[in-house]
Amino acid sequence: MPQILVDHSAEIPFDRQAFAKELHPLIAEVIEARISECKTVFRAAADDFVGDGAAGHPVVLLEVKLLSGRSAELRAELSARVLALLQRHIPVPASLAVEITELDRATYRSVHSVG
């Protein structure tokens, strides 16, 4: 069920597919899920701005959405491991952030339409 959103500066030269192929097994291992449940969307931002704009560093903001109920310690471990993986895949100086958010089990709904 993990939903992963990766917002990033358009100019960042990184292999998104290779990153996702490492990210999904990592998430599945930490939260004890199936790799097939992981879904990642990459969104290149045409515009971004950090601080006063002088540094010119690109940005990657990664959010992992999980169903509620996992401990803060587990979510912290996941965010640390995802950040380390992201650092290995971004070959240029950049501002990186990872957030683990919880979806309310009582109100979250999804459908998997095939064909």
C-alpha positions as CSV (number, residue, x, y, z in Angstrom):
1,M,0.0,0.0,0.0
2,P,2.9,2.4,0.4
3,Q,2.4,5.4,-1.8
4,I,5.6,7.3,-2.6
5,L,5.6,10.8,-4.0
6,V,9.0,12.2,-5.2
7,D,8.9,15.9,-6.0
8,H,12.2,17.1,-7.5
9,S,13.9,19.9,-9.4
10,A,13.6,19.1,-13.1
11,E,17.4,19.5,-13.6
12,I,18.4,16.8,-11.2
13,P,20.2,14.1,-13.2
14,F,19.2,10.9,-11.5
15,D,17.9,7.5,-12.7
16,R,14.4,7.5,-11.2
17,Q,13.7,3.9,-12.3
18,A,16.9,2.6,-10.6
19,F,16.0,4.5,-7.5
20,A,12.5,3.1,-7.3
21,K,13.8,-0.5,-7.9
22,E,15.9,-0.1,-4.7
23,L,13.4,2.0,-2.8
24,H,10.5,-0.5,-3.0
25,P,12.3,-3.5,-1.5
26,L,13.7,-1.2,1.2
27,I,10.3,0.0,2.2
28,A,8.8,-3.5,2.0
29,E,11.6,-4.8,4.3
30,V,11.2,-2.1,6.9
31,I,7.4,-2.1,7.2
32,E,6.9,-5.8,6.3
33,A,4.9,-5.2,3.1
34,R,4.9,-6.7,-0.3
35,I,7.1,-5.0,-2.9
36,S,4.1,-5.2,-5.4
37,E,2.2,-2.9,-3.0
38,C,4.6,0.0,-3.5
39,K,3.6,2.7,-5.9
40,T,5.9,5.7,-6.7
41,V,5.2,8.8,-8.7
42,F,7.9,11.2,-9.7
43,R,7.0,14.8,-10.3
44,A,9.5,17.1,-11.8
45,A,9.1,20.7,-10.8
46,A,9.7,23.4,-13.4
47,D,10.3,25.9,-10.6
48,D,11.8,25.7,-7.2
49,F,13.4,28.1,-4.7
50,V,15.6,27.4,-1.7
51,G,16.4,30.1,0.9
52,D,17.3,33.4,-0.7
53,G,17.9,31.6,-4.0
54,A,21.6,32.4,-4.0
55,A,22.7,28.8,-3.6
56,G,20.9,27.5,-6.6
57,H,20.7,23.9,-5.2
58,P,18.1,21.6,-6.6
59,V,15.5,20.1,-4.3
60,V,14.1,16.6,-3.7
61,L,11.1,16.2,-1.4
62,L,10.1,12.6,-0.9
63,E,6.9,11.6,1.0
64,V,6.0,8.0,1.9
65,K,2.4,7.5,2.8
66,L,1.5,4.5,4.9
67,L,-1.6,3.3,6.6
68,S,-1.7,4.4,10.2
69,G,-0.6,2.1,13.1
70,R,3.2,1.8,12.8
71,S,5.4,3.0,15.6
72,A,7.3,6.3,15.6
73,E,10.5,4.3,15.8
74,L,9.7,2.3,12.7
75,R,8.8,5.4,10.8
76,A,12.0,7.1,11.9
77,E,14.0,4.1,10.8
78,L,12.3,4.1,7.4
79,S,12.9,7.9,6.9
80,A,16.6,7.5,7.8
81,R,17.1,4.6,5.4
82,V,15.1,6.3,2.6
83,L,17.2,9.5,3.0
84,A,20.4,7.5,2.9
85,L,19.3,5.8,-0.3
86,L,18.3,9.1,-1.8
87,Q,21.7,10.5,-1.0
88,R,23.4,7.7,-2.9
89,H,21.2,8.3,-6.0
90,I,21.5,12.1,-6.2
91,P,24.9,12.9,-7.8
92,V,24.8,16.7,-7.3
93,P,24.5,19.0,-4.2
94,A,20.8,19.2,-3.4
95,S,18.4,19.9,-0.6
96,L,16.9,16.5,0.3
97,A,14.0,15.8,2.7
98,V,12.0,12.6,3.5
99,E,8.7,12.5,5.3
100,I,6.7,9.5,6.4
101,T,3.0,10.3,6.7
102,E,0.1,8.2,7.9
103,L,-3.2,7.7,6.2
104,D,-6.2,7.2,8.4
105,R,-7.4,3.6,8.1
106,A,-11.0,4.6,8.8
107,T,-11.2,7.0,5.9
108,Y,-8.6,5.9,3.3
109,R,-10.0,4.1,0.2
110,S,-8.4,2.9,-3.0
111,V,-9.3,0.8,-6.0
112,H,-7.0,-1.1,-8.3
113,S,-8.5,-1.1,-11.7
114,V,-7.1,-3.7,-14.1
115,G,-7.9,-3.5,-17.8
